[in-house]
Amino acid sequence: MHRPAIRAPNTEQVALLIATAEDPEFGLFLRLAAVTGARRGELCALPSLTPLPR
């Protein structure tokens, strides 16, 4: 099975993505992902910064 090559964004693309995030918490999430290099599953397992409605 052929998988397409994964291309990581360059520094300028990551900075633009973080800068244009409309939600500050999403911007923080993106920054955390970029700085730590955490995997998708690790990032999704983090507790939410916003309490969920009951």
C-alpha positions in Angstrom: 0.0 0.0 0.0 1.5 3.3 -1.1 1.2 6.2 1.4 1.8 9.8 0.2 4.8 11.5 1.7 4.0 13.7 4.7 5.3 17.3 4.4 5.7 19.2 7.6 4.9 22.9 7.5 7.9 25.3 7.6 8.4 27.9 10.3 6.6 30.6 8.4 3.6 28.5 7.8 3.3 27.5 11.4 3.6 31.1 12.6 0.9 32.2 10.1 -1.4 29.4 11.3 -0.9 30.4 15.0 -1.3 34.1 14.2 -4.6 33.6 12.3 -6.2 31.3 14.9 -9.4 33.1 15.8 -9.8 31.3 19.1 -7.0 32.0 21.7 -7.3 28.5 23.1 -6.9 27.0 19.7 -3.8 29.2 19.1 -2.4 28.0 22.4 -3.1 24.4 21.3 -1.3 25.0 18.0 1.6 26.6 19.7 1.9 23.6 22.1 1.8 21.2 19.2 4.5 23.1 17.3 6.8 23.5 20.3 6.6 20.1 21.8 6.3 18.0 18.7 3.6 15.9 20.4 1.6 13.4 18.4 -2.0 14.0 17.5 -3.2 11.4 20.0 -1.1 13.0 22.8 -2.5 16.4 22.1 -6.1 15.1 21.9 -5.7 13.4 25.3 -4.9 16.7 27.0 -7.7 18.0 29.3 -9.8 20.7 27.9 -9.1 24.3 29.0 -12.8 25.0 28.9 -15.3 23.1 31.0 -17.9 21.2 29.1 -21.6 22.2 29.6 -23.6 19.8 31.7 
